[in-house]
Amino acid sequence: MNRVHYKVIGLQNSTEKTQIKNALDKIDGVQMVNVDLGRGSIEVGYNDSTGEEEIRQTIEHTGCCKFK
């Protein structure tokens, strides 16, 4: 399993955390999502059927946070 870790700013509450998690869970190949509000981080585990660009775009399209 591949992993990618993003530092983000703007995550404010559990609703936004859930929005990001749900959006990422819809991507084929995503196997694990960990959103940490306190640290401002998102960690995603995925297999070869998806890529980092699709994951990053999905996070951006939620509008909940911005990348550091």
C-alpha positions in Angstrom: 0.0 0.0 0.0 1.2 3.5 -0.9 0.8 6.3 1.5 0.7 10.1 1.2 0.6 12.6 4.0 -0.6 16.2 3.6 -0.2 19.2 5.9 -3.3 21.4 5.6 -4.7 24.6 7.1 -8.3 25.5 7.6 -9.8 22.2 9.0 -12.1 23.5 11.7 -14.5 20.8 12.8 -15.7 17.2 12.7 -18.2 18.0 9.9 -15.3 19.1 7.6 -13.3 16.0 8.7 -16.2 13.8 7.7 -16.7 15.5 4.4 -13.0 14.9 3.4 -13.1 11.3 4.7 -16.3 10.5 2.7 -15.0 12.1 -0.5 -11.7 10.2 -0.3 -13.5 6.9 0.5 -15.3 7.2 -2.8 -12.1 6.9 -4.8 -11.4 3.4 -6.1 -8.1 2.2 -4.5 -8.2 4.3 -1.4 -7.8 1.9 1.5 -7.3 4.1 4.6 -8.0 7.8 5.5 -6.8 9.5 8.6 -7.8 13.2 9.2 -6.2 14.8 12.2 -7.8 18.1 13.1 -5.3 18.9 15.9 -2.3 18.4 13.7 -3.9 19.7 10.5 -2.9 16.6 8.6 -4.5 14.1 6.2 -2.9 10.7 5.6 -4.2 8.5 2.8 -3.3 4.9 2.1 -4.0 3.8 -1.5 -3.2 1.1 -4.0 -1.9 1.4 -7.6 -5.4 1.9 -9.1 -5.4 5.6 -8.0 -2.7 8.3 -7.7 -1.7 11.2 -5.5 -3.0 13.8 -8.0 -6.6 12.4 -7.8 -6.4 12.3 -4.0 -5.1 15.9 -3.9 -7.8 17.2 -6.3 -10.5 15.4 -4.2 -9.3 17.2 -1.1 -9.2 20.5 -2.9 -12.7 20.1 -4.2 -14.2 19.6 -0.8 -13.2 23.3 -0.1 -12.6 22.5 3.6 -8.9 23.2 3.7 -5.8 24.4 1.8 -2.4 22.8 1.5 0.5 24.2 3.4 
